[in-house]
Amino acid sequence: MSSQTKACLYALTTALMWSTVATAFKLTLDYLDPWQMVFWSVLASTLLLGGFVVAQGKWPQLIQQAKAHFGLYILLGFLNPFLYHVVLFAGYDLLPAQQAQALNYSWPLALTLLAVPLLGNTLSLKDGTCCLMAYLGVVIISTQGELQNLNFSSLPGVLLMLSSTLVWALYWILNARNKGDSLVGLLLCFLFGLPWISVAVFWQSSVWPIPLEGLSGAFYIGLVEMGFAYIFWLKALKLAENTSVISNISYLSPFLSLIFIANVLNESIHPATYVGLAMILAAVILQQRKPATEKPSEAPAMSNH
């Protein structure tokens, strides 16, 4: 089996994992509130990532990176996993899964917009056109195609989901300053994020008792969405001879997700969801198109949700 074939298999596995998490979010929210979901899922992911770091003999590197970027990791841990997932789960709690997951895929455009004031980038005509296309798709999904009325199914839910894309984009802009090992860096974000999460969950909710179904769902989210999916994606990028093929595979995820949403959650997928999602993905693909010689970032090509 060639290196490229192995990379494609890892990427396909990652896309399949990403496609299940929107359904997992909604199922788990039947038993836990967003604060509890964040706490237990992040705890599970931290244990998993810690196991991988120890198994790979990177424990000394963990200490070195923490010392070198201590202040940065405090901020990164606050943004992700804490703030991002609290806002994300709260948005999922208010919206149908099909709407929430589709809106989440607009985060690369949020990254483009934030890069203008934060990095001094200029907004090209192509970038501006893609952003307008994507956010028109957001409005179509949020109003179920009734643009003349602008009757949002849940305006607070829509605002929360769009806010989560801004938090995620800000996290990746700041994370670009960290030049250390990617897996070690992610574990440090989770380790520095746990104190924020622990204080919040005890302040706003409670850790225990919770239903076993909720705990199982939170552990699935932590191990899959926050753990294995990221590890497998990094593995795919490392093995890939042609990274553009790997990036394209990630675009299967939102459409596979709709299959799970329709068959597991029994949501009737509205035609506006397909139209809006297609517009968002088209805008993201056009905006991110780079010369063939340029290698994509280690950040997921699409959102992992």
C-alpha positions in Angstrom: 0.0 0.0 0.0 1.5 3.3 -1.1 2.0 6.3 1.3 -0.7 8.2 -0.6 -3.2 5.4 -0.3 -2.6 5.2 3.4 -3.0 9.0 3.6 -6.4 8.8 1.8 -7.6 6.0 4.2 -6.7 8.2 7.2 -8.4 11.2 5.6 -11.6 9.1 4.8 -11.6 7.8 8.4 -11.3 11.4 9.7 -14.1 12.6 7.4 -16.4 9.8 8.6 -15.6 10.7 12.3 -16.4 14.4 11.7 -19.6 13.4 10.0 -21.0 11.7 13.1 -20.3 14.5 15.7 -23.3 16.7 14.9 -25.6 13.8 15.6 -23.6 13.0 18.7 -23.9 16.6 19.9 -27.7 16.6 19.6 -28.1 13.1 21.2 -25.9 14.1 24.2 -27.6 17.4 24.7 -30.7 15.4 25.5 -29.0 14.4 28.8 -26.3 17.0 29.5 -26.2 20.8 29.4 -23.4 22.5 27.3 -21.2 23.1 30.4 -21.3 19.4 31.4 -20.7 18.3 27.8 -17.6 20.5 27.6 -16.2 19.3 30.9 -16.5 15.5 30.3 -15.6 15.6 26.6 -12.5 17.7 27.2 -11.5 15.4 30.1 -11.8 12.4 27.9 -9.8 14.0 25.1 -7.1 15.2 27.4 -6.6 11.7 28.7 -6.4 10.3 25.2 -4.0 13.0 23.9 -1.9 12.6 27.0 -1.6 8.8 26.4 -0.4 9.4 22.8 2.1 12.0 23.9 3.5 9.7 26.6 3.6 6.7 24.2 5.5 8.7 21.7 8.1 9.8 24.3 7.2 13.5 23.9 6.7 14.3 27.6 9.9 16.3 27.9 8.8 18.3 24.8 5.5 19.0 26.5 7.3 20.7 29.4 9.6 22.6 27.0 6.7 24.0 24.9 4.7 24.9 28.0 7.6 26.9 29.4 8.4 28.6 26.1 4.8 29.7 25.4 3.1 29.7 28.9 1.1 32.9 28.4 0.1 31.9 24.9 -1.3 28.6 26.1 -3.3 30.2 28.8 -5.1 32.2 26.1 -5.3 29.3 23.6 -6.7 27.0 26.3 -9.4 29.6 27.1 -10.4 29.9 23.4 -10.2 26.2 22.6 -11.3 23.9 24.1 -13.2 26.1 26.6 -15.0 29.1 24.9 -15.3 27.5 21.5 -17.0 24.4 22.7 -19.3 26.1 25.2 -20.6 28.5 22.4 -20.7 25.6 19.9 -22.7 23.3 22.1 -25.0 26.1 23.2 -25.7 26.8 19.5 -26.4 23.1 18.8 -28.8 23.2 21.8 -30.9 25.8 20.1 -30.8 24.8 16.5 -31.7 21.7 14.4 -28.5 19.7 13.8 -28.7 20.3 10.0 -28.6 24.0 10.5 -25.9 24.1 13.2 -23.5 21.8 11.4 -23.9 23.7 8.1 -23.3 27.1 9.7 -20.2 25.8 11.4 -18.6 25.1 8.0 -18.3 28.9 7.4 -15.4 29.2 9.7 -12.7 29.5 7.0 -14.4 32.7 5.8 -14.4 34.0 9.4 -10.7 33.3 9.4 -10.3 35.4 6.2 -12.2 38.3 7.7 -10.4 38.2 11.1 -7.0 38.2 9.3 -7.7 41.7 7.9 -7.6 43.6 11.3 -5.4 41.1 13.2 -2.8 40.2 10.6 -3.0 43.2 8.3 -4.2 41.1 5.3 -6.0 42.8 2.5 -9.4 41.5 1.4 -9.2 40.8 -2.3 -12.2 40.9 -4.6 -12.2 37.1 -4.7 -12.2 36.9 -0.9 -15.0 39.4 -0.6 -17.1 37.7 -3.1 -16.6 34.3 -1.4 -17.5 35.8 1.9 -20.7 37.2 0.5 -21.6 33.9 -1.1 -20.9 32.0 2.1 -22.9 34.3 4.3 -25.8 34.4 1.9 -25.7 30.6 2.3 -25.8 31.1 6.0 -29.0 33.3 5.7 -30.6 30.7 3.4 -30.0 27.9 5.9 -31.0 30.0 8.9 -34.3 31.2 7.3 -35.0 27.9 5.5 -35.0 29.8 2.3 -37.6 32.4 3.3 -35.3 35.4 2.6 -38.2 37.8 2.1 -39.3 37.3 5.7 -35.9 36.8 7.4 -37.7 34.6 9.9 -34.8 32.8 11.7 -35.6 29.4 13.3 -33.6 30.6 16.3 -31.7 33.9 16.0 -29.8 33.3 19.3 -28.7 29.9 18.0 -27.6 31.3 14.7 -25.6 34.1 16.4 -24.0 31.5 18.7 -22.9 29.3 15.8 -21.5 32.3 13.9 -19.7 33.4 17.1 -18.2 30.0 17.4 -16.7 30.3 14.0 -15.0 33.6 15.0 -13.6 32.0 18.2 -12.3 29.0 16.2 -10.7 31.3 13.6 -9.1 33.5 16.3 -7.8 30.3 17.9 -6.0 29.3 14.7 -4.6 32.7 14.0 -3.0 32.8 17.5 -2.0 29.1 17.3 0.0 29.9 14.2 2.5 31.6 16.5 3.3 28.2 18.1 5.9 26.5 16.0 6.2 23.4 18.3 4.9 19.9 17.8 1.2 20.0 16.8 0.0 17.1 19.0 1.9 18.3 22.0 0.5 21.8 21.4 -3.0 20.5 21.3 -2.6 18.6 24.5 -1.2 21.8 26.2 -4.3 23.7 25.0 -6.5 21.1 26.6 -4.5 21.0 29.8 -4.6 24.8 30.1 -8.3 24.8 29.2 -9.3 22.4 31.9 -9.1 24.9 34.8 -11.3 27.3 32.9 -13.8 24.6 32.2 -13.7 23.2 35.7 -14.5 26.6 37.3 -17.3 27.2 34.7 -19.0 23.9 35.2 -19.1 24.2 39.0 -20.3 27.8 38.7 -23.0 27.3 36.1 -23.9 23.6 36.4 -22.7 20.4 38.1 -20.3 17.6 37.2 -22.3 14.8 38.9 -24.7 13.1 39.0 -25.4 12.8 35.2 -27.1 10.1 33.2 -24.8 7.3 31.9 -26.1 8.0 28.3 -24.9 11.6 28.6 -21.5 10.5 30.0 -21.1 8.0 27.1 -22.0 10.7 24.6 -19.5 13.2 26.1 -16.7 10.6 26.0 -17.5 9.7 22.4 -17.3 13.4 21.5 -14.0 13.8 23.4 -12.4 10.7 22.0 -13.6 11.1 18.4 -14.2 14.8 17.6 -11.5 16.2 19.9 -9.0 13.3 19.8 -8.7 10.6 17.1 -10.0 12.8 14.3 -7.3 15.3 14.9 -4.6 12.6 15.3 -5.7 10.8 12.1 -5.8 14.1 10.1 -2.2 14.9 11.1 -1.2 11.4 10.1 -2.9 11.8 6.7 -1.1 15.1 6.1 2.2 13.5 7.1 1.8 10.6 4.7 0.3 12.5 1.8 2.2 12.9 -1.4 -0.6 15.1 -2.8 -2.2 17.1 0.0 -4.8 18.6 -2.2 -6.4 15.2 -2.6 -6.5 14.8 1.2 -8.1 18.2 1.6 -10.8 17.5 -0.9 -11.7 14.3 1.0 -12.7 16.4 4.0 -15.5 18.0 1.9 -17.4 14.7 2.1 -18.0 15.2 5.8 -20.9 17.7 5.8 -22.9 15.6 3.3 -22.2 12.4 5.2 -23.3 14.3 8.3 -26.7 15.0 6.8 -27.2 11.3 6.2 -26.6 10.6 9.9 -28.8 13.5 11.0 -31.7 12.4 8.8 -31.5 8.7 9.8 -30.5 8.8 13.4 -32.1 12.1 14.6 -35.0 11.7 12.1 -34.7 15.3 11.0 -36.3 16.1 7.7 -33.5 17.8 5.7 -34.9 21.1 4.3 -34.0 21.8 0.7 -32.6 25.2 1.8 -30.0 23.3 3.9 -28.6 21.7 0.7 -28.6 25.0 -1.2 -27.0 27.0 1.6 -24.4 24.3 2.4 -23.4 24.0 -1.2 -22.9 27.8 -1.4 -20.8 27.8 1.8 -18.6 24.9 0.6 -18.2 26.4 -2.9 -17.1 29.7 -1.3 -14.6 28.0 1.0 -13.1 25.9 -1.9 -12.8 28.9 -4.2 -11.4 31.1 -1.4 -8.8 28.5 -0.2 -7.6 27.5 -3.7 -3.9 27.9 -3.8 -1.1 27.1 -6.2 -0.4 23.4 -6.5 3.0 23.8 -4.9 1.7 25.3 -1.7 1.1 22.8 1.1 -2.1 23.3 3.2 -1.9 24.1 6.9 -2.0 21.4 9.5 -5.3 22.9 10.6 -8.3 20.8 9.4 -9.2 21.7 5.9 -12.8 21.9 7.1 -14.2 22.3 10.5 -14.3 19.1 12.5 -17.9 19.5 13.3 
